[in-house]
Amino acid sequence: MRHKFLLCVDNQGYEASLELRKLYENISDKKAGCHGQVRIIDESGEDYLYPGTYFAPIRILTETKNKILEKA
């Protein structure tokens, strides 16, 4: 499975669930994408839908990505 991470760039209205400038694991959800949303694992540890504009895509080296996933 390919893991993708997104950077939170806005959390207005979701301050308890999202931290600005934090990486979040993105779960593929084509239906959500069609509606401008992304599915991420938030601060609760569960996956929820959020506006796609609240996140920016980033590239992470494979070595770094593996280290992040080890800790999960």
N, C-alpha and C positions, 0 to 999 in steps of 0.2 A: 504494500500500500504506500502510495506517495503522500508524504505529509507536506502541508503548506502552512505557512505562518503569516499572519497579518499584524500590522502595527496599528494600535488604537491612536487615532488622531483627533477624536471628538468623543465626548461621553455625556453630552448634555441630555438630561433626562434619565440617564442610566448610571449616575455617579456611584451607586452602590454595587453595580454589576461589572463596570468597566473602569480600568485605570488608564489614564492618558499615558502615552509613550511606552506601553507594555505590549509584549508579543502575545498573541493568542493563536492557538491552533485552530485552523479552519477545517471544517468538515464539508466535504463536497455535497452540494445540494442544488442540483440543476433547477428544480422548481423554485427554490428561494431566489436563485440568481435571476430568473426571469422576472421577478418582482423587485429587483434592486436590493435584495437582502443577502446577507451572508450568515451561515451557521457556524458559530464558534463555541468553544468551551470557555465559559466565563468564570468569574470569581467563585461561583457556587460549585464549580466542578462539573456542571451539567452543560449540555449544548442547547443553545437558544438562538433565535434569529434576531439580527440587528441590522440597521440600515447599512448598506454597503459603503456609503459615503463616510462612515465613521472609522473606516480602516483603510490603510494604504498597503499595497503588496510590497513585499521585500524579498530579496534574495539572500539566502543563508548558505554558507559553505556546507557541504555534506558532512564534514567532520563536526562542525558546530551543531548542525541539526541532530546528528546522532547523540551528541552530549546532552542536548535539551531533552530528547526523547528518553534517554536513560534515566533521567531524574523524575520522569512522569509516573 
